[in-house]
Amino acid sequence: MAAEKVGVAPRGGDPQHSSSRRWIRFKRQIPYQLMILPALIFLIIFAYIPIAGLVIAFQDYSLSTSYFNNPWVGMKHFQAFLKDATFWSAFRNTIQLSLLRMFLVFPMPIILALALNEIPALKFKKTVQTCSYFPHFMAYVVVAALWKDILGNTGLVNNFLRQIGAIQDPISFWTDPAKFKILATLVDMWKGTGWNAIIYFAAISGINNELYEAARIDGAGRFSQIRYITLPEIMNTIIIMFILSIGGLVSGNLSISQLLGNAFTKPESYIIEYYTLEVGLGTMRYSYATAVGMFQSVISVILVLLANFFSNKYQDVGLF
């Protein structure tokens, strides 16, 4: 009765009143909802509708017929590529390159963001930060041509080493299979570190400066501040990015593999995407190529779900 006298709704509220308030709030947000609509339509057309095309992985698909008029063959194509030694060679290369990228490339944006955060000169920091973005906007064709020239037999590195007397004959960087994976990883690192560091710059900028001031008063040095303040404050961001990167463990970079690889390094540069393009699409075996892609997608989803599960369990941080 007291609640009714002062005009306060009883605990739990009136369901009809709550529904009315939600409808009013939704009407106020209609302009913002309409702004999302084009992106939502784009996502449905180009991301969700094509999922229906996965049915051809279980058919002998032909371009001359529709999805539902092709003979169903069950797991035939999956069994075919799982018995193919070439596929497993490509799978091994993909995993190895992905692991190198995870352990060498993934930490670099974090290190760059932490290093730039410690630079007191704002103009210099902004200049270095902007320059680090530049390689991201270069096409892989340009990047591959640039690094092939720098590390070529008559390139900058070999010429310099010969001039200082370190070598007599040029080092074969791009024709030695043993060097391909590490070189491809370094090129990938050079191209993507600056751009991938943006999200860590944003996370660091959101840290309360009073924490650093208190640490300095207590006598903490730069490394102690990074260890006990910066890293713990951005750890959730690092975990989320790591979970997302786990999904790419069975996906390689076709551009690097195709543009930096050659006949000499093919045993080490041949990845699943290259295999799909060459064996599946190159010979018009669309069902076979779809089966390989579906295999990759299923493994990627499983890896992301497992990483998210363990992250939620042990760190209480996850995508969902």
C-alpha positions as CSV (number, residue, x, y, z in Angstrom):
1,M,0.0,0.0,0.0
2,A,2.8,2.4,0.8
3,A,4.3,1.8,-2.6
4,E,1.0,2.7,-4.2
5,K,0.5,5.8,-2.1
6,V,3.8,7.4,-3.2
7,G,3.3,6.4,-6.9
8,V,6.0,3.7,-6.9
9,A,5.3,0.5,-8.9
10,P,5.4,-2.7,-6.8
11,R,8.5,-5.0,-7.1
12,G,8.7,-6.7,-10.4
13,G,6.8,-3.8,-12.1
14,D,3.8,-3.9,-14.4
15,P,4.7,-6.2,-17.4
16,Q,2.4,-4.2,-19.7
17,H,4.1,-1.0,-18.6
18,S,7.6,-2.5,-19.1
19,S,6.6,-3.6,-22.6
20,S,5.3,-0.2,-23.4
21,R,8.6,1.4,-22.2
22,R,10.7,-1.0,-24.3
23,W,8.5,-0.1,-27.4
24,I,8.9,3.6,-26.8
25,R,12.7,3.2,-26.4
26,F,12.8,1.1,-29.6
27,K,10.9,3.8,-31.5
28,R,13.4,6.4,-30.4
29,Q,16.3,4.2,-31.6
30,I,14.8,3.5,-35.1
31,P,17.2,5.9,-36.8
32,Y,20.1,4.0,-35.2
33,Q,18.6,0.7,-36.1
34,L,18.2,1.7,-39.7
35,M,21.9,2.6,-39.8
36,I,22.7,-1.0,-39.0
37,L,20.3,-2.4,-41.6
38,P,22.6,-2.1,-44.6
39,A,25.4,-4.0,-42.8
40,L,22.9,-6.6,-41.6
41,I,21.6,-7.1,-45.2
42,F,25.2,-7.4,-46.5
43,L,26.0,-10.0,-43.8
44,I,22.9,-12.0,-44.6
45,I,23.5,-12.0,-48.4
46,F,27.2,-12.6,-48.4
47,A,27.8,-14.6,-45.2
48,Y,24.7,-16.6,-44.3
49,I,22.9,-17.3,-47.6
50,P,26.1,-18.9,-49.1
51,I,26.2,-21.4,-46.2
52,A,23.4,-23.3,-48.1
53,G,26.0,-24.0,-50.8
54,L,27.8,-26.4,-48.4
55,V,25.4,-29.1,-49.5
56,I,27.5,-29.6,-52.7
57,A,30.2,-31.1,-50.5
58,F,27.9,-34.1,-50.3
59,Q,27.1,-34.1,-54.0
60,D,28.7,-34.5,-57.4
61,Y,28.1,-30.9,-58.3
62,S,27.9,-29.7,-61.8
63,L,27.6,-26.1,-63.0
64,S,24.9,-27.1,-65.4
65,T,22.4,-28.2,-62.7
66,S,21.0,-26.7,-59.5
67,Y,21.9,-27.7,-56.0
68,F,19.0,-30.1,-55.7
69,N,19.4,-31.9,-59.0
70,N,22.9,-33.3,-58.4
71,P,23.5,-36.9,-57.2
72,W,24.1,-37.3,-53.5
73,V,27.4,-39.1,-52.7
74,G,27.5,-38.7,-48.9
75,M,31.1,-38.5,-47.5
76,K,32.8,-39.5,-50.7
77,H,34.8,-36.3,-51.1
78,F,35.8,-36.2,-47.5
79,Q,37.1,-39.7,-47.7
80,A,39.0,-38.8,-50.9
81,F,41.0,-35.8,-49.5
82,L,41.6,-37.5,-46.2
83,K,43.4,-40.3,-48.1
84,D,45.4,-37.9,-50.2
85,A,49.0,-37.6,-49.2
86,T,49.2,-34.2,-50.9
87,F,46.4,-32.9,-48.6
88,W,48.2,-34.0,-45.5
89,S,51.4,-32.3,-46.7
90,A,49.5,-29.1,-47.2
91,F,47.8,-29.6,-43.8
92,R,51.2,-29.9,-42.1
93,N,52.6,-26.8,-43.8
94,T,49.5,-24.9,-42.8
95,I,49.7,-25.9,-39.2
96,Q,53.4,-25.1,-39.0
97,L,53.0,-21.7,-40.5
98,S,50.0,-20.9,-38.3
99,L,52.0,-21.9,-35.2
100,L,54.9,-19.7,-36.2
101,R,52.4,-16.8,-36.8
102,M,50.8,-17.5,-33.4
103,F,54.0,-17.6,-31.4
104,L,56.1,-15.0,-33.3
105,V,53.6,-12.6,-35.0
106,F,50.8,-12.5,-32.4
107,P,53.0,-11.0,-29.6
108,M,54.6,-8.4,-31.7
109,P,51.6,-5.9,-31.8
110,I,51.5,-6.2,-28.0
111,I,55.2,-5.5,-27.7
112,L,54.9,-2.5,-30.1
113,A,52.0,-1.0,-28.2
114,L,53.8,-1.4,-24.9
115,A,57.0,0.1,-26.3
116,L,55.3,3.1,-27.9
117,N,53.3,3.7,-24.7
118,E,56.6,4.3,-22.8
119,I,57.8,7.0,-25.3
120,P,57.3,10.4,-23.6
121,A,57.6,12.4,-26.9
122,L,54.1,12.5,-28.2
123,K,55.0,13.7,-31.8
124,F,57.6,11.0,-32.2
125,K,55.2,8.4,-30.8
126,K,52.5,9.4,-33.3
127,T,55.0,9.4,-36.2
128,V,56.2,5.9,-35.4
129,Q,52.7,4.7,-34.8
130,T,51.5,6.1,-38.2
131,C,54.5,4.7,-40.1
132,S,53.9,1.2,-38.6
133,Y,50.4,1.2,-40.2
134,F,51.8,1.8,-43.7
135,P,52.7,-1.8,-44.7
136,H,49.1,-2.9,-44.0
137,F,47.8,-0.8,-46.8
138,M,50.3,-2.3,-49.3
139,A,48.9,-5.0,-51.6
140,Y,50.5,-8.4,-51.1
141,V,51.7,-8.3,-54.7
142,V,53.7,-5.2,-53.9
143,V,55.0,-6.6,-50.5
144,A,56.1,-9.9,-52.2
145,A,57.9,-8.0,-55.0
146,L,59.6,-5.7,-52.5
147,W,60.9,-8.5,-50.3
148,K,61.9,-10.7,-53.2
149,D,64.0,-7.8,-54.4
150,I,65.5,-7.1,-51.0
151,L,66.4,-10.7,-50.4
152,G,67.2,-11.7,-54.0
153,N,70.6,-12.9,-55.1
154,T,71.4,-9.4,-56.3
155,G,69.3,-7.7,-53.7
156,L,70.1,-5.3,-50.9
157,V,71.0,-7.9,-48.2
158,N,73.2,-10.0,-50.4
159,N,75.0,-7.0,-51.9
160,F,75.7,-5.6,-48.4
161,L,77.0,-8.9,-47.1
162,R,79.3,-9.3,-50.0
163,Q,80.6,-5.7,-49.6
164,I,81.5,-6.3,-46.0
165,G,83.1,-9.6,-46.8
166,A,80.7,-11.8,-44.9
167,I,79.9,-14.0,-47.9
168,Q,81.4,-14.9,-51.2
169,D,78.3,-16.3,-52.9
170,P,74.8,-14.9,-52.5
171,I,72.5,-16.6,-50.0
172,S,69.5,-18.3,-51.7
173,F,66.7,-16.9,-49.5
174,W,63.8,-17.6,-51.8
175,T,64.9,-20.9,-53.4
176,D,65.8,-22.7,-50.1
177,P,62.8,-24.6,-48.8
178,A,64.2,-24.6,-45.3
179,K,64.1,-20.8,-45.1
180,F,60.6,-20.3,-46.5
181,K,58.5,-20.6,-43.4
182,I,60.5,-18.3,-41.3
183,L,60.8,-15.7,-44.1
184,A,57.1,-15.9,-44.8
185,T,56.4,-15.4,-41.1
186,L,58.8,-12.4,-40.9
187,V,57.1,-10.8,-44.0
188,D,53.7,-11.4,-42.4
189,M,55.0,-9.8,-39.2
190,W,56.3,-6.7,-41.0
191,K,53.1,-6.2,-42.8
192,G,50.6,-6.6,-40.0
193,T,52.2,-5.7,-36.7
194,G,51.5,-2.0,-36.8
195,W,47.9,-2.4,-37.9
196,N,47.1,-5.2,-35.4
197,A,48.6,-3.0,-32.6
198,I,45.8,-0.5,-32.9
199,I,43.5,-2.4,-30.7
200,Y,46.2,-2.6,-28.0
201,F,46.8,1.1,-28.3
202,A,43.1,1.6,-27.6
203,A,43.1,-0.7,-24.6
204,I,46.2,1.0,-23.1
205,S,44.7,4.4,-23.6
206,G,41.7,3.4,-21.4
207,I,43.9,2.6,-18.4
208,N,43.4,5.0,-15.5
209,N,46.5,7.2,-15.2
210,E,46.1,7.4,-11.4
211,L,47.3,3.8,-11.3
212,Y,50.6,4.8,-12.9
213,E,50.9,7.9,-10.6
214,A,50.4,5.7,-7.5
215,A,52.9,3.2,-8.8
216,R,55.5,5.9,-9.4
217,I,55.0,7.3,-5.9
218,D,55.6,3.8,-4.5
219,G,58.9,3.7,-6.5
220,A,57.9,1.4,-9.3
221,G,60.0,1.6,-12.4
222,R,58.9,1.4,-16.1
223,F,59.1,-2.4,-16.3
224,S,57.3,-2.9,-13.0
225,Q,54.5,-0.6,-14.2
226,I,54.2,-2.6,-17.4
227,R,54.2,-5.9,-15.5
228,Y,51.8,-5.0,-12.7
229,I,49.6,-2.4,-14.3
230,T,49.6,-2.3,-18.1
231,L,49.7,-6.0,-18.9
232,P,47.0,-7.0,-16.3
233,E,44.7,-4.1,-17.5
234,I,44.9,-5.2,-21.2
235,M,45.0,-9.0,-20.5
236,N,41.3,-9.4,-21.3
237,T,41.9,-7.8,-24.7
238,I,44.9,-10.1,-25.3
239,I,42.9,-13.2,-24.4
240,I,40.0,-12.3,-26.7
241,M,42.4,-11.6,-29.6
242,F,44.2,-14.9,-28.9
243,I,40.9,-16.8,-28.9
244,L,40.1,-15.3,-32.3
245,S,43.5,-16.2,-33.6
246,I,43.0,-19.8,-32.6
247,G,40.3,-20.1,-35.3
248,G,42.9,-19.4,-38.0
249,L,45.2,-22.3,-36.9
250,V,44.1,-24.4,-39.9
251,S,43.9,-21.5,-42.3
252,G,47.0,-20.1,-44.0
253,N,47.8,-17.0,-45.9
254,L,47.3,-17.9,-49.6
255,S,48.8,-14.6,-50.8
256,I,52.1,-15.2,-49.1
257,S,52.2,-18.8,-50.0
258,Q,51.4,-18.2,-53.7
259,L,53.4,-14.9,-54.2
260,L,56.5,-15.8,-52.1
261,G,56.6,-19.5,-52.9
262,N,57.9,-21.1,-56.0
263,A,58.7,-24.5,-57.5
264,F,61.8,-24.8,-55.3
265,T,59.9,-24.0,-52.0
266,K,56.6,-25.7,-52.8
267,P,57.2,-28.6,-50.4
268,E,57.2,-26.1,-47.6
269,S,54.9,-23.3,-49.0
270,Y,52.0,-25.5,-50.2
271,I,49.1,-24.9,-47.8
272,I,45.5,-26.0,-47.7
273,E,44.2,-22.9,-49.5
274,Y,46.7,-23.5,-52.3
275,Y,45.6,-27.1,-52.4
276,T,41.9,-26.2,-52.6
277,L,42.6,-23.7,-55.3
278,E,44.8,-26.0,-57.4
279,V,43.2,-29.4,-56.9
280,G,39.6,-28.4,-56.2
281,L,38.8,-25.3,-58.2
282,G,41.6,-25.6,-60.7
283,T,40.2,-28.9,-62.0
284,M,36.6,-27.8,-61.5
285,R,36.0,-30.3,-58.7
286,Y,33.8,-27.9,-56.8
287,S,32.3,-30.5,-54.5
288,Y,35.8,-31.7,-53.5
289,A,37.0,-28.1,-52.9
290,T,33.8,-27.4,-50.8
291,A,34.5,-30.5,-48.7
292,V,38.0,-29.4,-48.0
293,G,36.8,-25.9,-47.0
294,M,34.0,-27.3,-44.8
295,F,36.6,-29.5,-43.1
296,Q,38.7,-26.4,-42.3
297,S,35.6,-24.5,-41.1
298,V,34.5,-27.2,-38.7
299,I,37.9,-27.5,-37.1
300,S,38.2,-23.7,-36.8
301,V,34.8,-23.6,-35.0
302,I,35.8,-26.4,-32.7
303,L,39.1,-24.7,-31.8
304,V,37.4,-21.4,-31.1
305,L,34.8,-23.1,-28.9
306,L,37.4,-25.0,-26.9
307,A,39.6,-21.9,-26.5
308,N,36.6,-19.9,-25.4
309,F,35.5,-22.7,-22.9
310,F,38.9,-22.9,-21.2
311,S,39.3,-19.1,-21.2
312,N,35.9,-18.8,-19.4
313,K,36.8,-21.6,-17.0
314,Y,40.2,-20.4,-15.9
315,Q,40.2,-16.6,-16.7
316,D,36.5,-15.8,-16.6
317,V,37.0,-14.1,-20.0
318,G,35.5,-15.2,-23.3
319,L,33.7,-14.2,-26.5
320,F,30.4,-15.5,-25.1
